[in-house]
Amino acid sequence: MELNYLKYFYTVAKEGSFTKASKILRIQQPTISKMVKSLEDQLGLSLMERHKKGIRLTKAGGEIYRLCDGIFDKIEEIESFSDHEKSECSGSMAFGVTDSVSSYLIPEILGDFVRQYPKVRPSIFSGTSNLICNEILDGKVEFGIFFTVPDDEGFQITELVHVPFQLVIAQEVYHKKEIRNSFIISRDIDYPKSRPFPVLEMLRKNQVGGETFISSNNLDSQKELVKQGLGISLLPRFMVKSSLEKGTLVALHPKRDFSYALRLVTRKGKVLSTNAATFLDVFQEKVKALI
């Protein structure tokens, strides 16, 4: 049995259509159809039914798909293991990172890394934790770095460092009570519904009251909205350090403990490549000096 036949069948089944599988595999649709038919002939089984809206797996097809899932997970582990065993860091390294870390921490850390390992070609995906998780599951990035705990049990989660946050307000509106009670926070729809919304939970833990006024999934946007005097926001200290020193922003409740763990997220069972493992060593070595 040809492994490629299984791969074509598995991709069609996973995507739900020959058209989508063709785009992902970058192979013409008739070729994929022919290979899937060859697999069915070899096995003597009908694996899927074609219809206008896509495909539907037969009972046998569903079982073969389940077995393929395990096969290709193992192949990915073998590839990751072989990458890990290579002595030299070189080639591609794709990872996902939350927007604030991408803008304020990654440039300096990655700069140190690529100067040490110039043969590595990094590819950075910046977005919400949900989007990064999707990229991990799709195999488009090897790992993610962000604050949120994923809701999916298929991830391995490791705390990298605890990052201090600061509740800030524009200096010019510091004494306005209505502004001090207006929160500019992340969108709750970007967080798992099974857990309390982390920003509000942290504020309540520190006995800080108020109402949500503006929500945004971008922390740089939140910072700029605060600087416009529209409300207060809980932001990583590394984002607002310069503004606090200049006096354009003022810290509210500076002695209270606002902090979140920055987490490394990978698929369960994933063995990190040498590139990724080495980069994370550099990240942990450098990050504490930046936060």
C-alpha positions in Angstrom: 0.0 0.0 0.0 1.3 3.4 -1.0 1.7 5.8 2.0 0.8 8.7 -0.4 -2.5 7.1 -1.2 -3.3 7.2 2.5 -2.1 10.8 2.8 -4.4 11.9 -0.1 -7.4 10.1 1.4 -6.6 11.5 4.9 -6.4 15.1 3.6 -9.6 14.8 1.6 -11.4 13.3 4.7 -10.0 15.9 7.0 -10.9 18.9 4.8 -14.2 17.5 3.7 -13.7 18.0 0.0 -11.3 17.2 -2.9 -11.1 20.9 -3.8 -9.7 21.9 -0.4 -7.4 18.9 -0.3 -6.1 19.9 -3.8 -5.1 23.4 -2.6 -3.4 22.1 0.6 -1.5 19.3 -1.2 -0.8 21.5 -4.3 -1.8 18.6 -6.5 -4.5 18.6 -9.2 -7.8 17.3 -8.1 -8.1 14.5 -10.7 -4.8 13.1 -9.5 -6.0 13.0 -5.9 -9.3 11.4 -7.0 -7.4 8.8 -8.9 -5.1 8.0 -5.9 -8.1 7.7 -3.5 -9.8 5.4 -6.0 -6.6 3.3 -6.2 -6.6 3.0 -2.4 -10.2 1.8 -2.4 -9.4 -0.8 -5.0 -6.4 -2.0 -3.1 -8.4 -2.3 0.1 -11.6 -3.6 -1.6 -13.6 -1.1 0.4 -15.6 2.0 -0.4 -14.2 4.8 1.8 -16.2 7.8 0.8 -19.3 8.9 -1.0 -19.0 12.0 -3.3 -21.8 14.6 -3.4 -22.1 18.2 -4.6 -21.3 19.7 -1.2 -18.2 17.6 -0.6 -17.7 14.0 0.6 -19.2 11.8 3.3 -17.1 9.0 4.8 -18.5 5.5 4.8 -18.3 3.4 8.0 -15.1 1.8 6.7 -13.8 5.2 5.6 -14.3 6.6 9.1 -12.4 3.8 10.7 -9.5 4.1 8.1 -9.5 7.9 8.8 -9.2 7.2 12.6 -6.2 4.9 12.0 -4.6 7.4 9.6 -4.8 10.1 12.3 -2.5 8.0 14.5 -0.2 7.1 11.5 0.4 10.7 10.5 0.8 11.9 14.1 3.6 9.3 14.4 5.2 10.5 11.2 5.2 14.0 12.5 6.8 12.8 15.7 9.5 11.0 13.7 10.2 14.2 11.6 10.3 16.3 14.8 12.7 13.8 16.5 15.0 13.8 13.5 15.0 17.6 13.4 15.8 17.6 17.2 18.7 15.3 16.7 20.4 17.5 14.1 23.5 19.2 15.6 23.3 22.4 13.7 20.4 25.0 13.8 19.4 25.7 10.3 16.4 25.9 8.0 12.9 27.1 8.8 11.3 27.7 12.2 7.7 28.8 12.4 6.0 29.8 15.6 3.0 31.9 16.8 3.1 34.7 19.4 0.6 37.1 20.9 0.7 40.6 19.5 2.3 42.4 22.5 5.1 39.9 22.8 5.6 40.0 19.0 6.0 43.7 19.0 7.9 44.4 22.2 9.9 41.3 23.1 10.5 39.1 20.1 12.5 41.6 17.9 15.3 41.9 20.5 15.3 38.2 21.5 15.1 37.0 17.9 17.8 39.4 17.0 20.2 37.7 19.5 19.1 34.3 18.3 19.7 34.8 14.6 23.0 36.5 15.2 24.0 33.2 17.0 22.3 30.9 14.4 22.3 32.8 11.1 21.2 29.7 9.1 17.8 29.6 10.7 14.9 31.2 8.8 12.2 32.3 11.3 8.6 32.7 10.4 6.4 34.5 13.0 2.6 34.4 13.1 1.1 37.1 15.4 -2.5 36.9 16.5 -5.0 35.9 19.2 -4.4 32.7 21.2 -7.3 31.1 19.3 -5.8 31.8 16.0 -2.4 30.6 17.1 -3.9 27.4 18.5 -5.5 26.8 15.0 -2.1 27.3 13.4 -0.5 24.8 15.8 -3.2 22.2 15.1 -2.9 22.7 11.4 0.8 22.1 11.6 1.6 25.6 10.3 3.5 26.7 13.4 5.5 24.5 15.7 4.7 26.3 19.0 2.9 29.3 20.4 3.7 31.8 23.1 0.8 33.6 24.7 -1.0 34.3 28.1 -4.3 32.4 27.7 -4.8 28.8 28.7 -6.2 26.9 25.7 -9.5 25.2 26.1 -8.5 22.2 24.0 -7.0 19.1 25.8 -4.8 18.4 22.9 -2.1 20.9 23.9 0.9 20.7 26.1 1.2 23.9 28.2 4.4 25.1 30.0 4.8 28.3 32.0 7.8 30.3 30.7 7.8 33.4 32.9 5.4 35.5 35.0 4.9 38.9 33.4 4.0 41.9 35.6 1.1 44.0 34.3 0.2 47.6 35.1 -3.2 49.3 35.3 -2.7 52.6 33.6 -4.5 55.8 32.8 -3.6 59.0 30.8 -2.0 61.6 33.1 -4.3 64.3 31.8 -7.5 62.5 33.0 -6.0 60.9 36.1 -8.4 62.7 38.4 -11.6 62.1 36.4 -13.6 59.4 38.3 -15.7 58.5 35.2 -12.5 57.7 33.3 -11.0 55.7 36.2 -14.1 53.5 36.2 -14.1 52.9 32.4 -12.2 49.7 31.4 -10.5 49.2 28.0 -10.0 45.5 27.8 -9.6 42.5 25.5 -12.7 41.0 23.8 -14.2 38.2 25.9 -15.1 36.3 22.8 -11.4 35.6 22.3 -11.2 33.6 25.5 -12.5 30.1 26.4 -16.0 30.2 27.7 -15.3 27.5 30.3 -13.1 29.9 32.4 -13.6 33.3 34.0 -12.6 36.3 31.7 -8.9 36.8 33.0 -8.8 40.6 32.9 -12.0 41.1 34.9 -11.0 38.2 37.2 -7.6 39.9 38.0 -9.2 43.3 38.6 -11.8 41.9 40.9 -9.1 39.9 42.7 -7.4 43.2 43.4 -10.7 44.9 44.4 -10.7 47.3 41.4 -14.2 48.2 40.3 -15.5 49.7 37.1 -17.4 48.9 33.8 -16.2 47.8 30.4 -16.3 50.7 28.0 -14.2 49.6 25.0 -12.9 46.1 24.0 -10.2 45.3 21.5 -8.2 42.2 20.7 -5.1 44.3 20.2 -3.1 45.5 23.2 -1.3 48.2 21.2 -4.8 49.6 20.3 -5.8 49.5 24.0 -2.6 51.4 25.0 -3.3 54.1 22.4 -7.0 54.4 23.5 -5.8 54.9 27.1 -3.4 57.6 25.9 -6.4 59.3 24.3 -7.9 59.6 27.8 -10.8 57.2 27.0 -10.4 54.8 29.9 -8.0 52.6 31.9 -6.4 49.4 30.8 -4.4 46.5 32.3 -1.3 46.1 30.1 2.1 44.3 30.3 4.5 46.5 32.1 7.0 46.1 29.2 4.5 47.8 26.9 4.0 50.9 29.1 7.4 51.3 30.8 8.5 54.1 28.5 5.2 56.0 28.8 5.2 55.7 32.6 8.8 57.1 32.7 7.8 60.0 30.4 4.7 60.7 32.5 2.2 60.4 29.7 0.7 57.4 31.5 0.2 57.0 35.2 0.0 53.8 37.2 -3.1 53.1 39.2 -2.7 50.9 42.3 1.0 50.4 41.6 1.7 48.2 44.6 -1.0 45.7 43.8 0.0 42.4 42.2 -1.1 42.3 38.5 0.7 39.5 36.7 0.1 36.7 34.2 2.0 33.7 33.2 3.4 33.7 29.6 3.0 30.2 28.3 4.6 27.9 25.8 1.9 25.9 23.9 2.5 22.9 21.7 0.6 19.9 20.5 0.6 17.0 23.0 3.4 14.5 22.1 5.1 17.0 19.9 9.0 16.8 20.1 10.4 20.3 19.4 12.9 20.7 16.6 16.5 21.7 17.5 15.7 25.2 16.1 12.7 25.6 18.3 14.3 24.2 21.5 17.4 26.4 21.0 15.3 29.5 20.4 13.2 28.8 23.5 16.5 28.5 25.5 17.5 31.9 24.2 14.0 33.3 24.9 14.1 32.2 28.5 17.6 33.5 29.0 16.7 37.0 27.6 13.1 37.6 28.5 13.4 38.4 32.2 15.7 41.4 31.4 13.0 42.8 29.1 9.9 42.5 31.3 
